């Protein structure tokens, strides 16, 4: 089936297998490997991307469901190759990553969280990111990075 998806501001027209998942379309068809496959069951959030500005888990969506939609992956989040997105910079500055496997999905989910609530409490950040798992138990610094990106003092 032919689909047309705007991915990171570029329209892509591709033939896909109707039952192909969005995460595999992004990784295998488009080569955007920043979107990780962690569990294939929507439990971990490593595959989180933005669909029309909303956070979604790409392992729970078929690629054909993205037809005519706008998808942003971690590769398309930063304004340029030389500059990080503010959330990416905050994760770097506040050591919000360890092995890095969950980081792309965590950053995408955190950006959506701040779109919905620009000044969340620590509890709201923890609740807002509960669909994304960090197997390295780096939550303290992830929460700190999100709060800092929202402009809150985390010292």
Backbone torsions as a table, in degrees:
resi	resn	phi	psi	omega
1	UNK	NA	136.6	178.9
2	UNK	-86.7	131.5	176.1
3	UNK	-126.0	153.5	175.3
4	UNK	-124.9	114.2	-176.3
5	UNK	-127.6	134.7	173.5
6	UNK	-89.6	111.6	-177.5
7	UNK	-115.6	119.2	-179.6
8	UNK	52.8	44.6	176.7
9	UNK	71.4	13.1	175.8
10	UNK	-122.3	127.8	179.4
11	UNK	-77.2	129.5	179.7
12	UNK	-120.3	125.7	175.1
13	UNK	-110.7	121.4	-172.1
14	UNK	-143.7	146.2	169.1
15	UNK	-86.2	127.8	179.1
16	UNK	-129.2	153.9	171.1
17	UNK	-67.7	130.8	-176.0
18	UNK	-54.7	-27.6	-178.4
19	UNK	-99.1	10.5	179.1
20	UNK	-72.4	134.1	179.7
21	UNK	-77.3	150.6	179.9
22	UNK	-57.6	-40.1	-178.7
23	UNK	-59.9	-39.4	-179.9
24	UNK	-75.9	-32.8	173.6
25	UNK	-59.9	-48.0	-179.3
26	UNK	-63.7	-45.3	-175.8
27	UNK	-75.7	-50.2	-170.8
28	UNK	-89.1	-40.1	-179.4
29	UNK	-81.0	-41.0	-174.6
30	UNK	-102.9	-9.8	178.2
31	UNK	73.2	20.0	-179.9
32	UNK	-93.1	80.8	-171.6
33	UNK	-83.5	3.5	174.5
34	UNK	-68.8	-24.2	175.9
35	UNK	-82.6	108.8	-173.3
36	UNK	-89.5	152.7	172.8
37	UNK	-102.7	114.0	-177.7
38	UNK	-105.8	-41.2	-172.6
39	UNK	-138.2	-21.9	-175.7
40	UNK	63.5	16.0	-179.3
41	UNK	-129.7	7.2	-178.7
42	UNK	71.8	12.7	-177.8
43	UNK	-83.2	-30.1	-169.2
44	UNK	-102.1	-27.5	178.5
45	UNK	81.4	4.8	-179.9
46	UNK	-62.9	-21.4	-176.9
47	UNK	-97.7	14.8	-176.0
48	UNK	-64.0	129.8	175.4
49	UNK	-133.7	175.9	174.5
50	UNK	-105.5	130.6	174.6
51	UNK	-115.5	112.9	-176.0
52	UNK	52.3	38.5	176.3
53	UNK	86.0	-5.0	-179.9
54	UNK	-105.0	142.3	178.9
55	UNK	-71.1	127.1	176.1
56	UNK	-138.0	155.9	175.6
57	UNK	-94.7	116.1	-173.1
58	UNK	-69.3	-12.5	177.4
59	UNK	-84.1	-5.7	179.9
60	UNK	-107.6	0.9	-178.1
61	UNK	-117.3	141.2	171.3
62	UNK	-79.1	147.8	177.9
63	UNK	-58.8	-36.4	-179.3
64	UNK	-65.1	-23.6	177.0
65	UNK	-70.7	-18.4	178.8
66	UNK	-89.5	-1.5	179.4
67	UNK	-55.7	126.7	179.7
68	UNK	79.3	4.4	-176.0
69	UNK	-105.2	172.1	175.5
70	UNK	-110.6	126.1	179.7
71	UNK	-117.6	134.9	172.5
72	UNK	-119.6	127.6	176.7
73	UNK	-106.3	175.6	178.6
74	UNK	-57.2	-33.0	179.4
75	UNK	-66.2	-25.6	-178.1
76	UNK	-99.6	3.9	-175.7
77	UNK	-76.4	-41.6	-177.0
78	UNK	-73.2	148.7	-179.8
79	UNK	-66.7	-26.0	179.2
80	UNK	-159.7	171.5	178.8
81	UNK	-68.2	-21.4	-178.7
82	UNK	-94.2	-9.1	-173.4
83	UNK	-131.5	133.9	176.7
84	UNK	-83.2	155.4	169.7
85	UNK	-67.5	149.5	179.5
86	UNK	-52.7	-36.0	178.8
87	UNK	-69.4	-41.1	177.2
88	UNK	-61.7	-42.2	178.7
89	UNK	-64.0	-39.6	179.3
90	UNK	-67.1	-40.0	175.8
91	UNK	-61.0	-41.4	179.1
92	UNK	-65.2	-48.4	-176.0
93	UNK	-65.6	-35.6	-175.1
94	UNK	-104.1	14.5	176.6
95	UNK	55.6	46.5	-179.1
96	UNK	-84.3	23.8	176.3
97	UNK	-147.1	151.1	175.1
98	UNK	-122.0	-85.2	179.2
99	UNK	-74.6	-25.7	177.0
100	UNK	92.7	-6.6	-175.8
101	UNK	-64.8	-42.3	-178.8
102	UNK	-81.7	-14.4	-168.9
103	UNK	-56.2	-48.5	-179.2
104	UNK	-57.2	-47.2	179.1
105	UNK	-66.1	-38.1	179.5
106	UNK	-64.7	-44.0	179.0
107	UNK	-62.8	-44.1	179.9
108	UNK	-63.5	-43.2	178.4
109	UNK	-65.2	-39.9	-179.6
110	UNK	-64.9	-38.8	177.0
111	UNK	-62.5	-43.3	177.2
112	UNK	-62.7	-40.7	178.8
113	UNK	-57.9	-46.4	-178.5
114	UNK	-72.0	-23.0	173.4
115	UNK	-67.2	-36.0	-179.4
116	UNK	-83.2	-32.3	-176.5
117	UNK	-144.9	99.3	-172.1
118	UNK	-73.0	-14.8	179.2
119	UNK	-138.1	65.5	-177.2
120	UNK	-74.0	155.0	171.3
121	UNK	-78.6	169.9	176.0
122	UNK	-58.3	-42.9	179.8
123	UNK	-62.9	-39.5	179.0
124	UNK	-67.8	-35.1	175.7
125	UNK	-65.3	-47.4	-179.7
126	UNK	-60.4	-42.5	178.5
127	UNK	-68.2	-41.0	-178.6
128	UNK	-65.9	-26.0	-179.5
129	UNK	-103.1	8.5	-175.0
130	UNK	-64.1	-16.5	176.7
131	UNK	-84.6	1.6	178.4
132	UNK	-120.1	125.0	-176.6
133	UNK	-103.2	138.6	172.1
134	UNK	-112.9	114.4	-178.3
135	UNK	-76.7	-12.6	178.8
136	UNK	-90.8	1.3	-178.6
137	UNK	58.9	41.3	-180.0
138	UNK	-91.3	24.7	-173.2
139	UNK	-60.9	-36.3	-176.9
140	UNK	-57.3	-49.4	-178.8
141	UNK	-73.8	-28.0	175.0
142	UNK	-65.0	-47.5	178.9
143	UNK	-61.4	-43.4	178.2
144	UNK	-59.2	-42.1	-179.9
145	UNK	-64.7	-41.2	-179.9
146	UNK	-67.2	-44.6	178.4
147	UNK	-61.9	-41.9	178.9
148	UNK	-64.0	-39.5	179.3
149	UNK	-65.3	-27.8	178.3
150	UNK	-80.2	-0.9	177.7
151	UNK	92.3	9.1	-178.9
152	UNK	-89.7	149.0	178.1
153	UNK	-74.7	127.0	-178.8
154	UNK	-121.6	17.3	-177.3
155	UNK	-74.1	NA	NA
